[in-house]
Amino acid sequence: MSSFVEFLEKKAKRAHVRFKSPRKVAWYEEETDVKTAPTEFLEMYYLGLFPGDTVIMSKSTARELEDRLKKLEEENKRLKEINDLLKAGIIGLILMLVVLFLVQRGI
């Protein structure tokens, strides 16, 4: 049993763990630079954490992100077509107003 305790004490020294009393343990973690620390994608997105140089993402999250981007691109294309139709409608209405104005003036 004492060899196990010695093992734990060695690991605790490496992990910066300090025993305040037999029942209380305290430790501290070294602060890492945000840019060098890898960031979990979902934590970054949902918790508003700032991303580091490396962002970690599971395959399922990557697939979901890819599907979402594909759907957004399709929606963007559809809305662009509607926007183009509305622009054509506005130009047509302006032309009709000009023609009506000219007809009313007798020109």
C-alpha positions in Angstrom: 0.0 0.0 0.0 2.8 2.4 0.8 4.3 2.0 -2.7 1.0 3.1 -4.2 1.0 6.2 -1.9 4.6 7.0 -3.0 3.5 6.6 -6.6 0.6 9.1 -6.0 2.9 11.5 -4.2 5.3 11.5 -7.2 2.5 12.0 -9.6 1.1 14.8 -7.4 4.5 16.6 -7.5 4.5 16.5 -11.2 0.9 17.7 -11.4 1.4 20.6 -9.0 -1.0 19.0 -6.4 -0.6 20.1 -2.8 -2.1 18.4 0.2 -3.4 20.9 2.7 -4.6 18.2 5.1 -5.2 14.5 4.7 -8.7 15.2 3.4 -8.1 18.5 1.5 -6.2 18.7 -1.8 -5.4 21.8 -3.8 -3.8 22.1 -7.2 -3.1 24.7 -9.8 -2.8 24.6 -13.5 -0.3 26.5 -15.4 -1.9 29.2 -17.6 -1.4 28.5 -21.2 -1.4 31.1 -23.9 -4.8 31.2 -25.7 -3.2 31.2 -29.1 -1.2 28.0 -28.4 -3.8 26.1 -26.5 -6.1 23.9 -28.6 -9.8 25.0 -28.4 -12.7 22.6 -28.5 -15.0 23.8 -31.3 -18.3 23.4 -29.4 -16.9 25.1 -26.3 -15.7 28.0 -28.5 -19.1 28.2 -30.3 -21.5 27.8 -27.3 -19.4 29.3 -24.5 -18.0 32.2 -26.5 -14.4 31.2 -25.8 -11.7 32.8 -28.0 -10.2 30.3 -30.4 -6.5 29.4 -30.3 -4.4 28.6 -33.2 -5.7 25.0 -33.2 -9.4 24.1 -33.0 -10.4 20.5 -32.2 -13.5 19.1 -33.8 -14.9 15.6 -33.9 -15.9 14.0 -37.2 -19.6 14.2 -36.4 -19.3 17.9 -35.5 -17.4 18.4 -38.8 -20.1 16.6 -40.8 -22.8 18.6 -39.0 -21.0 21.8 -39.8 -20.5 20.8 -43.4 -24.2 20.0 -43.8 -25.2 23.3 -42.1 -22.9 25.2 -44.5 -24.4 23.4 -47.5 -27.9 24.3 -46.4 -26.9 27.9 -45.8 -25.4 28.1 -49.3 -28.6 26.7 -50.8 -30.7 29.2 -48.8 -28.4 32.0 -49.9 -28.7 31.0 -53.5 -32.5 30.9 -53.2 -32.7 34.3 -51.5 -30.4 35.8 -54.2 -32.8 34.6 -56.9 -35.7 36.2 -55.0 -33.7 39.4 -54.6 -33.0 39.4 -58.4 -36.7 39.0 -59.1 -37.6 41.8 -56.7 -35.1 44.1 -58.4 -36.6 43.3 -61.8 -40.0 44.0 -60.4 -38.9 47.4 -59.0 -37.3 48.4 -62.3 -40.5 47.4 -64.1 -42.7 49.5 -61.7 -40.4 52.5 -62.2 -40.7 52.1 -66.0 -44.5 51.9 -65.7 -44.5 55.1 -63.5 -42.4 56.9 -66.1 -44.6 55.8 -69.0 -47.8 56.8 -67.0 -46.3 60.2 -66.2 -45.4 60.8 -69.8 -48.8 59.7 -71.1 -50.5 61.9 -68.5 -48.4 64.9 -69.7 -49.4 64.1 -73.3 -45.8 63.6 -74.5 
